[in-house]
Amino acid sequence: MDNVVFADRIASLWQETLGDEIAKETDRIFLQNGYLFVNLKSPSLKTELMMRRTMIAHRLNEKLGSDVIKTVVIR
């Protein structure tokens, strides 16, 4: 699979993996060179997800069936 296909799947997996409330607070999510960039509206949610970003990358990679996400960048 190429990065465009992964990017499309990641957007839907983000909501499935992290839930509706977090998805509602997500402004933008995109994959670039192994970095998953996530823009969030809530400062407190940013802090929470920063602490969980390794776990998030692991869970998304499991669902994708590939280690396409190297790092999650929360903004």
C-alpha positions as CSV (number, residue, x, y, z in Angstrom):
1,M,0.0,0.0,0.0
2,D,1.2,3.5,-0.7
3,N,1.1,6.5,1.7
4,V,-2.1,7.9,0.1
5,V,-4.0,4.7,0.8
6,F,-2.6,4.6,4.4
7,A,-3.5,8.3,4.9
8,D,-7.1,7.6,3.9
9,R,-7.3,4.6,6.2
10,I,-5.7,6.4,9.1
11,A,-8.4,9.1,9.1
12,S,-11.1,6.5,9.6
13,L,-9.0,4.4,12.0
14,W,-8.3,7.5,14.2
15,Q,-12.0,7.8,15.1
16,E,-12.4,4.0,15.5
17,T,-9.3,3.7,17.7
18,L,-9.6,6.8,19.8
19,G,-13.4,7.3,19.9
20,D,-15.9,9.9,18.8
21,E,-15.1,12.5,21.4
22,I,-11.4,12.7,20.4
23,A,-12.4,12.7,16.8
24,K,-14.6,15.7,17.3
25,E,-11.7,17.6,18.8
26,T,-9.4,16.7,15.9
27,D,-9.0,19.5,13.4
28,R,-6.7,17.8,11.0
29,I,-4.8,14.5,10.7
30,F,-2.2,13.7,8.0
31,L,0.7,11.4,7.4
32,Q,4.0,12.6,6.0
33,N,7.2,10.6,5.8
34,G,6.3,8.3,8.7
35,Y,5.1,11.2,10.9
36,L,1.4,11.3,11.8
37,F,0.5,14.9,12.4
38,V,-2.6,15.5,14.5
39,N,-4.0,19.0,15.1
40,L,-6.4,19.2,18.1
41,K,-8.7,21.9,19.4
42,S,-8.4,21.2,23.1
43,P,-5.2,22.0,25.0
44,S,-5.9,19.5,27.8
45,L,-6.5,16.8,25.2
46,K,-3.2,17.7,23.5
47,T,-1.4,17.0,26.8
48,E,-3.2,13.7,27.3
49,L,-2.5,12.4,23.9
50,M,1.2,13.5,24.0
51,M,1.6,11.1,26.8
52,R,-0.1,8.3,24.8
53,R,1.4,8.9,21.4
54,T,3.6,5.8,21.4
55,M,0.6,3.6,22.2
56,I,-1.5,5.4,19.6
57,A,1.2,4.8,16.9
58,H,1.4,1.1,17.9
59,R,-2.4,0.6,17.8
60,L,-2.8,2.4,14.5
61,N,0.1,0.4,12.9
62,E,-1.5,-2.9,14.2
63,K,-4.8,-2.0,12.5
64,L,-2.9,-0.9,9.3
65,G,-0.9,-4.2,9.3
66,S,2.3,-2.2,8.7
67,D,4.7,0.0,10.7
68,V,4.0,3.1,8.5
69,I,3.7,5.5,11.5
70,K,7.0,6.1,13.1
71,T,6.1,9.0,15.3
72,V,2.8,10.9,16.3
73,V,3.2,14.6,16.4
74,I,0.4,16.3,18.5
75,R,-0.2,20.0,17.8
